[in-house]
């Protein structure tokens, strides 16, 4: 006998789909780029992409297969900077793609 045998769905398909969508939207990480600048506004490029979660950041280098797990997005800046090569780094945040729902109006299943 399976663990789910005999259990009833929390709600109908429409309500459950809305609940899952709300969960995805409210827990989505913020997306940012790590941009390297050469000299003083002489050149610049995207060197990495990152996801900022509530408790950490994941950063992926564009030029190789490196991946970093950091305590916060700003920790990536020194990893992408080099005084010797006149490279500085900055974070550029992507705008939110959609509106995040008001958590007071989070979808729930009616039992």
N, C-alpha and C positions, 0 to 999 in steps of 0.2 A: 504494500500500500504506500502511495506517495504522500509526502508531507502536505501537499496541496489538495489531496482528495478530501471532499466534504466541505472545503472552504468556499464561501460565496464571495463574488466580486464586491469590492468596496462601493462601487457605483456603476452607472452605465458607461458605455464607451465614450460618449461625448464629454461627460464630466471628468472621466479619467484622463482623456487626452488633454483637456484644459489644465488639469492638475499637473501633468507632466510638463506641459509647455511652460507653465509658471515656474516650475522647479528649475527648468533649464535656463530660462531668462534671468531669474534672480541669482543663480549660482554661476553664471558665465564669467570667465575671467576677462579683465580688461586687456586689450591688445596694444602693444607699443613696438616701436622700432628703435633700435640703437643706431644712431647716425654718427659716422665719423666725419670730422672736418679736418681738412689739411690747411695748415697755416691759419691766417686770419681771413676767413671767408674766401679762400682761393679755390677750394673744391670741397665737395662733400658727397657722401654716398651712404646707402643703407648697408650696415655691416652685420646686423642681426635683427631678429624678431623675437618678441617675448610675450608671454602671457603672465599677467599679474593676478595671482589668487589672493585670497584674504591673508594667508599665512606664509606665502612664498612667491617666488617668480621663477619661471622656466624661460631660458633664453637659448636661442638657436642661432649659430653663426651662419651667415650667408655664404661665406667663402670656403668653408670646410665642413666637416661633419661634427664639429664640436657642439655640445649641449651642456648647459650649466643649470644647476638648481641652486638658487640664491635665496637669502633671507628676505630681500626686497629688491625691486627693479634697479634702484640707484646703485646697488653693488656691482652692476655690470659696467658702470662707467669707467672705473680704473682698469678693468680688463681689456677695454677697447681703446684706451688712450696710450700714447707713447710720446713723452717729451722729446726723446731722441729723434723721432721721425716727424715731429711737429703735428701729431695727431691728437685731437681732443674728441671727446664723445659727449653726446647728449641724448636724452630720451625724447621721442616724439610720440605722443599718445594719439591713437586713432579715436575719432569721435565714436560715441556709442551708435551702433547700427540702428537700434530701435529703442523705444521707450521701455524702461523697466517698469513693471506694474507696481502700483502702490501695495506694499505688503499687507496693508489693512484690508485689501480687496483680493487676497490670494484665493485662488480657486480651491475649493474643498469638495470632497465627495459627501453627498447627503446619504445618510444611512437609512 
